[in-house]
Amino acid sequence: MSTVALARFGTVDRVGWRGRLAGLGALAAAERSRLFLWLPVAMAAGVAWYFALAGEPPLWLGPAALVLALGAVMLSRRTLRALPVAVAALAVAAGFSAAQLRTAAMPPAVHELPFRAVVAEGTVVSVDVLPEGRRVRLSAVRLGPDEPALPRDLRLRLAPGDATPLTPGDRVRLRGLVRPPGAPAAPAAFDFQRVAFFDRLGGVGFALGPVDVLAPAAPSSTGQRLAALRQSVVARTLAAVPGTEGAVAAALLTGQRGAIPPGELARIRDSGLAHLLAVSGLHVGIVAALGFLLVRLALGLWPWALLHLHVKKIAAVAGIVGGLGYMLLTGSQVPMQRAIAMAALFALAVVLDRSGVGLRALALAACVVLLIQPEALLGPSFQMSFAAVLALIAAWETARGTWLSPRGHRRLLVRAGYGVLALAFTSLVASAATAPFAAFHFQRVQVYGIAANALAVPLTSVWVMPWGMAALALMPLGLEGMALRPMAFGISGMLAVAHEVASWPGAAPRLPAMPVWGVAACGFGLCWLCLWRTRLRLLAVLPLALGLASPWLARPPDILVSPDARLIAIRAEGALHVQSLPGASRFVRGIWEERSGGLAFVPLPETGRPAASIDCTPGACVMGGSAVLLRGDSPGRWCGRVAVVVSAEPVWGRCTGSAAIDRFSVWRDGAHAVWLGDPPVVLSDRAWRGERPWVAPVPRTRAQREADALPPAPLDE
C-alpha cells in the first residue's frame, strides 16, 4: 500500500472515529434529562456496599461520607460536567448512611438462649393462623421471674389444639423451647438471622403446653390495635368462608397467608400467581381505584358538588386515603409502600393539575423506601416489585402510539381484543422483569405465568377484590358473609386456574443457585434498559446475558456440610451423594435441594463406588484422592495425604497438611462449602457473612461461660 493510500486510510479512520464519538456525545446529551432516574440506583449501590462489608464500619463513616459528598455537590454546582458525578456520590453516601443508621437503631441481637425448656412470659403482639394451629409473637418477654426482659420479640408456635382466646395486648405465660434464629443452610443461602435482626425478632420456638392468659388488656399502641383488627378480620373471614377459599380471602384482606395449606401455596407459586397472595401494589391500586371511582360517582350524582367542588381532586385524595388504610391493615409491606408513594404523587399531580407521574414517581418512591427501610433492598419483595413496575412503565412508554394503544377503533369487540393483547403484553413484561429475581431467591421460573395471569388478574381485579372491600365495609354491621361468599366464588376460579397451569409439564423448572453477582448484573441491566430512551439502552444486553447465564457459569461446591454436620453432601456425576445422620435437619436438606437445581439426592453407601470419583470403605469415603469423608477412620491416617478432611465428629488435635472440617468447625463458623482443586477452596458461612451485628459471635464453651459468670478476683494490695 502506498504512502498516499495509508494517509487516506488514516484520515478516513480518524474521521470515522470522530463521528462515532460525536454520535455517542449526542446520545449522552439526549439522556441528560434522565439522570435523575438513576438516583435510586446509586442509593441502592450504597446500601449494597454496606451489606457487602465483612465487618461493621465505624458509626461515623456513613455520616462523614455524606457530608463530604454534599460538599462536593456544593463545589461542583458551577461545573455541569462534574455535578452528576457529585450527586451520584451523594446518593451512594445517603444509601450507605441510611443502612448504617438503620442497623445502629436496632436493638441488640439475642444470640444465646437457654437450651432447656423455659417458662416465657410476655405480651401478645400478634397471632397468626396456620394450617396446623396458631403462632404467637410476644414482646417484653421474660424467661424467668428474676430475668430481665429480652430486648427483642419471640415467635412461638402454640401447641396443637390450644384454642385459648388471645388478643394483642394480653399478658400470657407458656412453657416451651426457644432458639435463636437459625444460621444459613449453606454459604450464600437465605440469611434468616439478618431478616430476623431487622424484624426485631430474637428467637423462635414452640410451646410444650397450653398458654395461660395472665392479664387480658386492651391494646395500648396503634400497632397492637391494628394487629387486633387484623386478627378479627382473619377470624371472621375464616368463620364465614371455611377452607382454602377462606384462607386465601384472609390473605388478600390482611396479608396473613399462614392459613393456606402448603400444597395450595406450592401450586399457586408454580403457576405464577403467588404475587396475588403477597399483598402488593396491585391490591393497593385496586383499592385506591375503587375508592376513587366510588367517591367520584357519589359526588357526580350530587348537582351542588358538581358545580362547587373539584370532584376529581376530592376523589383522588379519597382513593389515597383508602389505599393507605388498606396498607396499614395488611402490615405495610414494601410493595405497598412503593404503591402508596406513587399513588400519593399521582393524587398530588391531580390536585395541582399536573401530569408528572411515571418513572420519576417510581424513582422517588424507591428513594423513600431505601431511606426508611434500606434492608428491603436485599429481599425479593423490593426487587420483584420495583422491577415489574419499572419494566411496565418503560414498556408502555415505548409502546405509546403503536398498535398496542389504538385510539381510532370504536367497536366493542375490537377494543376487547386489544384489551386482551394489552393484558398479555403486560403479563409478559412483568414476568420477564421479575424472572431473574425469582430465580435468585427461589431457584424457580414460572414458565406459564403469562397464561395464568391473563385469566386470574382480571378475575381478581374485577370480581375478587371489589367483593373483599365490600366485606371489610360490612364487617362493622356483621354482614360480611354477604360479600365474602361471592368473593370465595371468584377465589375458587383463581385456584382452578392455578391448579390447571401448575399441572402443565415443566410449569416451574428448578434452576441452579444464582450467584450474587448474577442478580446484580441482571438488576443493573434492567435499569439500563428501562431508564434510557436512546440506542444506549441496547448495551443492556451484555449485563443481562451475563446475569441470566450466571447460574451455569458459577461452579457449584463439590462438598456441602450443614451447620450441625449431620448432613454432608458430595457432588458427583449429576447427583448429590448425602450422608444423613439421625436428627439431620429436613429444612437444611430442602434448601440444598432447591439450590442444587433439581439434582438427585442419593444416600451415600457404606461401601462401594457410588460414582467414579467416590470410593467408600467402612471407615472413609475418598473423593478423587483430594478429599476424604471420615466414617470411623483415624484422622491421622489421612491428614497430610489429602487436601481436605471432612468429618461429622470432632477431629482432635492438629491435622497437619490438610484443611479439616469437623463438628467443631461448623459449631464455630456455621455451614461449609468446598470446591476441590489445586488448591481447594474452603468457605464457611462466617467467612461469607463476616462479623456483623446479626451474625452470631463465635460460640463459647460451657467452661468459658462459667468463667465469665464468676466474680472478678480481688486485686492484690
Buried (B, 14 or more C-beta within 10 A) or exposed (E): EEEEEEEEEEEEEEEEEEEEEEEEEEBEEBBEEBBBBBBBBBBBBBBBBBBEBEEBBEEEBBBEBBEEBBEBBEEBEEEEEBBBEBBBBBBBBBBBBBBBBBBEEBEEBBBEBEEEBBBBBBBBBBBBBBBEBBBBBBBEBBBEEEEEEBBBBBBBBBBEEBEBEBBBBBBBBBBBBBEBBBBBBBBBBBBBBBBBBBBBBBBBBBBEEEBEBEEEBEBEEEBBBBBBBBBEBBBBBBEBBEEBBBBBBBBBBBBBBBBBBEEBBBBBBBBBBBBBBBBBBBBBBBBBBBBBEBBBEEBEEEEEBEEEEBBBBBBBBBBBBBBBEBBBBBBBBBBBBBBBBBBBBBBBBBBEEEEEBBBBBBBBBBBBBBBEBBBBBBBBBBBBBBBBBBBBBBBBEEBEEEEBEBEEEEEEEEEEEBEEEBBBBBBBBBBBBBBBBBBBBBBBBBBBBBBBBBBBBEBBBEBBBBBBBBBBEBBEEEEBBEBBBBBBBBBBBBBEBBBBBBEBEEBBBBBBBBBBEBBBBBBBBBBBBBBBBEEBBEEBEEBBEBBBEBBEBBEBBBBBBBBBBBBBBBBBEEBBBBBBEEEBBEEBBEBBBBBBBEBEBBEBEEEEEBBEBBBBEEBBBBBBEBBBBBBEBEBBEBBEEBBBBBBBBBBEEEBEEBBBBBBBBBBEBBBBBBBBEEEBBBBBBBEBBEEBEBBBEEEEEEEEEEEEEEEEEEEEE
